[in-house]
Every structure is written in structure tokens, then in C-alpha cells.
Amino acid sequence: MKSFQVAGKALTVVFAAILLVACAGNQEAEEQAAVQARAAEEARVEEAARVRRAEEAKQREAAERAEREAMESLTSVFHFDFDQSTLTADVRTALDEQIAYLKSNTKNIVLEGHADERGTRDYNMALGERRAKAVADYMVVNGIASYRIEAKSYGEERPVAHGSGESSWRQNRRVELK
Amino acid sequence: MRAITKVLLLCLSLCQVAQAELLIEITQGRDNPTSIAVVPFAWTGAGLPAEDAARVVNGDLLRSGLFNPVPREDMLSQPRQASEIYYRDWRALSVEYLLIGRVDDSAGLRIEYELYDVFRQERILNGTVGGNGEALRMLAHRVSDAVYTQLTGIRGAFATRLLYVSVERRDGLNDLFSLVLSDADGARPQVLLTQDEPILGPSWSPDGENIAYVSFETSRSAIFLHNLRTGQRTQLTDFRGINGSPAWSPDGRQLAMVLSKDGNPDIFIMDVASRSLTPVTRHYAIETEPSWMPDGKSLVFTSDRGGRPQIYQIVLATGQIARLTFDGDYNARARVAPDGRSIVMVHRRDGEYRIAIQQLQRDRLQVLTGTALDESPSIAPNGAMLLYATKRQERGILAAVSLDGGVKFRLPSRKGDVREPAWSPFLNGN
């Protein structure tokens, strides 16, 4: 009988031990699960933030690109008819967009007038200046302060196209905004 | 850094021989040129002479279009002095004149020359040039001048020099501009200035010692004075807008120029010593390209006050203005001939730009050149020929034509585009 008791005690101990171990195991697992859950949550938050940041950066970049493109899409070279300094309708439209952009900032600009190679160099120097001034006058009339504008001429000394023919000449008769 | 680079470029270029050396191709001469034999000159001195002086004389006479020099290989004899001349050798070749000479370097370089009339069998000219430190080529040009003057009655202008602008295109970089000084035949080119900003409008002072030109080296146009003897450069103007077209007055004291500082291009005169400015024109149109009459009392200039560019003359004392050109709808950049009796200019006809001459007493204008993009005429100091810039096979070259249109030659460059020739005044041997 005593041996049963002993055995029973022992069993109890064993059970208890088993139970304890089992309980201990459960606790550990739970703790681990919690840690994992927290980590997962943190990772999720982190990931969400990263995605958000990336998204924000992308948006910012897109905005910047859009602005840059808007600026770049603004024509900065204005072409003229042969021996003329009058602004064509196309040039006036392009200038209106530039003027709207220039009103959004305060930077100074240089207008460089150019001529094609036909005719004398000094007369072309004067013609280049007349073109630059025609653009400057249009800008001033439309609200750009004249002190922000410098008009100068390179005459026929800085062609963008070197050939002798209308396709080159057309490109060279121009005012460049810089 | 940029300034240092420029100074370096300047130093380098002064030491090296220019790339833009000019060659000569004669394209049209007279119908009956005078036959002359230029016999190789004798040589006294150490080693070999630096130049074949007789060949230089030969080239000068050929280029004038008035002479037909006998090829050396056809010569039956090569006399060095009077006692060696056999007139029958030259009559056999139908030679009218015979030039012999002796180059002596034993006590300062000299050329002694003698010109003979073959038919009359007599010496008609003799002389000595040199002893003044001038190079052999320049002395040879002085012999050419003496021969030309003797046989044509017109002062020779071979011992003169040229200024021109040479431009080298560079991929992805600004064009490289050089201001070049050479002999009148394009030989001995020397770069005075090299930079990646435009250079234009070189102009000689009447004594040949100073030049003025326009340079964009300050990123704007400005007129510079440059002493050829000392190399010293002085910036004369720095006005807002155009600073251009410098033209020296006949007395060398003033520079006519174009400034647009008051809003549009007008002509001013600067007193070179005091730098004081006097306005000459005052008009809302383009006034540019002044050229002095030889008496210094009036200027001719381009103006589009009538709607199209034409040549006008202004009397400086009274301000009285008269229009000179009426033929065609584009006449610009006139240059007055040394005798003051005619002007040459760029004239547009059928959409092409030619060099034309107009006698001032008569209104008729005569076109001298036949290519499409001719510009920048510059007349030799003797009024016999003019140089101009044109384009050939998409390259800028210099060409020459006599003021009567009878003689033409080209001076293509070995490299790059050349433009804006300015023929020097007569230059005295130092």
C-alpha cells in the first residue's frame, strides 16, 4: 500500500512536472508568439512607413519633374523671319508662357540675339540686338521688370547650325533666353 | 582660372605659327599680261638663304594679274649681273622685262636688284633694299613694289600686311577665334590673340603700328586697342549693348565706332588720346559700319533709316547727310577707296551677296564678284585690289579682286574658316 502511495506521489510529481513543463512550454511559446507578432507589427509599420516615404519621395520627384518639365517645355529659343525682328504669333504665344513663369520667380535673364550668316557682320550685330530688344520690350510691356532683363547681340558669330542653306539659317535667326 | 587660361593661350599662340596659313590660287588674270623673267638671285652669306627671294617676287607679280612670269625651267641662262645677260636668250622667250638680283647677308640683309628692258636692251631700274632688319620675304616684297611701280605707274603694295580672323569649329565646345597677322601674300602668319569668344572688325591705324578690333572676351562686345610693336592691349569701350565697327581716322587720332548704349546703334567718334566721345548720328534706325573719307572730313556708313540698308555720307562739320546708293535693296559696309573717288560695298542681287563698286561722281554700281556670300571688302592701300571674305565648299575663305574686276585670286586657308580681312596701309621699312 505504501508503495502505491509512493507511486501515487511519484506520479503526482511526474504529472505535476509534466504539467509544469507543459505550462512552461505554453508560456514560452506564447511569449515568442507575442514577440513575433510585435516584430511583425513593427515590420508592417516600418514597411508601411517606407512605402509611404517612397510614395512621398516619388510624388515629390514627380512634382519636381513636372515643374522642371513645365519650365523646360517653355520655349527658350525664339525664331525670326529673314531680316526681321518682328515677333511672330508663335513666338508671342511662347513668350506669354515664359512671362507667366518669370512672374513666379525673381531671377534675372539674358536675351541673346542672333542672325544668320547672310549680309554684313556689323549689320547682323545690329539686327541681333534689334531681335533681343523686341523680345525684351514684349516682356516689359507684359509686366516683367526691365532691370531683370539684359539684351545683347552676338550677330552671326555664334550659329547653332553651320551649313549654308535655309534649314541652317532658320535655326540661326533667333533670340535665346538664358 | 579662365583668365589664366586665356593668357596662356595668348602666350602659346604668339610663339607658334598659325594653323590658318593662306595659300594662293589665281582664278582670273588679264588677257595680255606683261612677260617678265625673274631670275634666281645670287646669294652671299653663311649657309643657305631663309627664302628664295626671286620666287617671292615672282609670286607677287603673278598675283597682281598684270604679269606673266617666265617659268624657271624655260630660262636659257640665269644671269646674276649685267655682264652675264644675253638678250637673245630672253628675246627667244618673248620676255619683255628681265629682273636680276643679288642677296647679300654679309653686313645686314640686303637685296640689290636690276630691271632690264629686253627690247631696248637697257637697264631701266636698279636699287637696294634692306639693311633695316626686315626679313628676307619683306625685302623681296619691296623689290616687287619697285618693279611694279616702275612698270605700271601705280605704287606697289606687296610689302604690306593683313589682319584676319580665323575660326576653328570644335565639337561640343565654342568655336575658337584667332586674330591673325600675316604678310599680304598670306605668308608668315602670326596669331595675335586666341579665345573662345568672338573677335571681329580688325582695323589698322594709318601708321600701321596700332590696330583696333572687337572682342567678346569680357562676355560682352568691347573695342580693344592693340599695339603691334609692344603687344600692349587696352580696352577702349565697355558700354552696354553693341561696341563695334572701329575705324581709324586718316590722321590716326580718332576712331569712328558704333555704340548702342543709348538704345540703338549710332555712330560715335572717340578721340583716342582723351577717350572722349562725340556723337555723329542720332537716329532710331540702325547706323553702323563707318568708313572715313581720305580727307577726314566725312564718313560713309550703313543705315536702314529708309527701310532697307543703304550707304549714306555725313559731313562731320555740318552733320549734313546724303544717301549714296540707290541700286538694289541691300547695300552695306562701304569702304572708301584711297583716292576717295569710289566706294566698295556688300550688295545684294537676286538674293546673293556680292562685292560691288560705285564711282561717287556717277551713281552706277558695278558688281565685282560672283559668289553668293561675299562680305567684308578691304582695299589695298594702292587701290588696285581688294580682299573680301566668301564661302567655298561650306568653308570661309579670303579672295581678292582688282577694283576693275579684271583679276581674281583666292587665298584659301589650310585649316579652319578665315574671314574679316583688313589690308594694312603702306608700311615703311623700320
Boltz contact constraints between the chains, C-beta under 6 A:
constraints:
  - contact:
      token1: [A, 120]
      token2: [B, 332]
      max_distance: 6.0
  - contact:
      token1: [A, 120]
      token2: [B, 333]
      max_distance: 6.0
  - contact:
      token1: [A, 120]
      token2: [B, 346]
      max_distance: 6.0
  - contact:
      token1: [A, 120]
      token2: [B, 375]
      max_distance: 6.0
  - contact:
      token1: [A, 121]
      token2: [B, 200]
      max_distance: 6.0
  - contact:
      token1: [A, 122]
      token2: [B, 244]
      max_distance: 6.0
  - contact:
      token1: [A, 122]
      token2: [B, 245]
      max_distance: 6.0
  - contact:
      token1: [A, 122]
      token2: [B, 288]
      max_distance: 6.0
  - contact:
      token1: [A, 122]
      token2: [B, 289]
      max_distance: 6.0
  - contact:
      token1: [A, 123]
      token2: [B, 288]
      max_distance: 6.0
  - contact:
      token1: [A, 123]
      token2: [B, 302]
      max_distance: 6.0
  - contact:
      token1: [A, 123]
      token2: [B, 309]
      max_distance: 6.0
  - contact:
      token1: [A, 123]
      token2: [B, 332]
      max_distance: 6.0
  - contact:
      token1: [A, 125]
      token2: [B, 242]
      max_distance: 6.0
  - contact:
      token1: [A, 125]
      token2: [B, 244]
      max_distance: 6.0
  - contact:
      token1: [A, 126]
      token2: [B, 265]
      max_distance: 6.0
  - contact:
      token1: [A, 126]
      token2: [B, 286]
      max_distance: 6.0
  - contact:
      token1: [A, 126]
      token2: [B, 288]
      max_distance: 6.0
  - contact:
      token1: [A, 129]
      token2: [B, 242]
      max_distance: 6.0
  - contact:
      token1: [A, 129]
      token2: [B, 260]
      max_distance: 6.0
  - contact:
      token1: [A, 157]
      token2: [B, 198]
      max_distance: 6.0
  - contact:
      token1: [A, 164]
      token2: [B, 391]
      max_distance: 6.0
